[in-house]
Amino acid sequence: MPDWKGPLGEAFERATTYLAGLPERPVGPRATAAELHHALGGGLPQQPTDPQEVIAQLAQGVEDGLLPSGSGRFFGFVFGGATPAAVAADWLTTVWDQNAGLYAASPAAAVVEEVAASWLVELFGLPSSTTVGFVTGAQMANFTGLAAARHDVLRKAGWDVERDGLIGAPPIRVLAGAERHDTVDRALRFLGLGTSCIVPIEVDGQGRMRADALADALSTTAGPTIVCAQVGNVNTGAIDPIAEICELAHAAGAWVHVDAAFGLWAAVSPALRQHLTGIDQADSWATDAHKWLNVPYDSGLVLCAHPEAHHAAMAVRASYLIHDEQGERDAIEFNPEFSRRARGFAVYAAIRALGREGIAEVVERCCAMAHRFADTLAANGVAVLNDVVLNQVLVRFGDDDELTRAVVRAVQQEGTCWMSGTTWQGKAAMRISVSNWMTDEEDIDRSAAAVLRCLAGEGL
Ligand SMILES: *Cc1c(COP(=O)(O)O)cnc(C)c1O
């Protein structure tokens, strides 16, 4: 019998110490790359090492190189933290080590994913026939949704893309907002469509696709068409006019895919759902559980209103596999992965622990905290560049690129909070993303004060 308690006990101690330290830990890595290479490097181990010792050394070695993204004062990218139920379920996922590709390979994982899928469809208010794949992130969710779209628009043009590929196929156009996320372009590359199939649609000052520009683009071209809309711009949080987009696109026979990596969670809030009117009219959606649901990395979700297109794009048959004949869930029918981690356990636990009301509360509080941050900075003369509609705030200091970048660097050094920079419509900006389930008013007030201190330190 191997010693499980040694390494797992060590991991448990290290984990709870890390989590307990998060609220007061400086929010940023402390070590340089050279220090990390020194702490963790060395030649290939030739001899075995005791597993508990390995865990102790690993935890020690990485300590100063961790970016504490689970902190309530971490506002970088759109990361989100992790809730206790989701973390614990994720640990057990590792221990159970299920290969969740087929029902036969893990009946429990298949049923949990089926249940979680139905909860998600209800939470988001999507058509009840919607199918769900538990993927690694919105990148692969965009890939999978666009694969279903590719299948469907070519099938309508009399072409079987799964059998015949794209050589000789009717060309596909992808109408996507000029401020789409880069993962859309990357998904189109992976799908063999290339980025030159994209017809960029003009956006407004917030990054929202302009419906009139979409109407023009739809009227001047024909053939298989996919419209790729966005709910939650990664910089401004802006939401495309989904109802209008769906109406225009469907009238032209196009498929509507929505990249809603974090924004789809706003549909759970009765107060915010109005911004997503028409969301149930789209054909496929990509979102993340590792962002606003605060499930640990990695966890993305693809949803598709057309089970046959989703299935046609992903399904696989191999002679040695045991496919379930009773209608139970084989995840390989919904996923691009073959062998795969049972990601549904953590999603299930996260939803169960929070409930619909708890999820809505997290989403609404993050948005309220984003407003509080923006208002505090604005009251001190800082320019807020975006309409704060969700959890994203863009600020700029002294209308100056240099100063703005310097303040971002200074805040990262100072350690009270952590955020990153961006360029928004040609101007340097600081991005503040409030995506953590624990962020409260005290976190915001301490962080805003730190930003203003750093600004003063840069000479303004
Ligand atoms: C984060 C994000 C993505 C990419 O998601 P991953 O989970 O990192 O793959 C795509 N689109 C938008 C709008 C995002 O915010």
The ligand as a Gaussian input file, in Angstrom:
#p B3LYP/6-31G(d) Opt

LIG

0 1
 C      -11.366000      35.138000     -21.729000
 C      -12.051000      35.280000     -23.025000
 C      -11.859000      34.341000     -24.055000
 C      -10.868000      33.219000     -23.933000
 O      -11.223000      32.364000     -22.897000
 P      -10.260000      31.227000     -22.354000
 O      -11.048000      30.637000     -21.265000
 O       -9.025000      31.933000     -21.900000
 O       -9.984000      30.266000     -23.461000
 C      -12.589000      34.492000     -25.205000
 N      -13.444000      35.505000     -25.365000
 C      -13.649000      36.437000     -24.407000
 C      -14.628000      37.545000     -24.654000
 C      -12.961000      36.350000     -23.203000
 O      -13.174000      37.260000     -22.239000

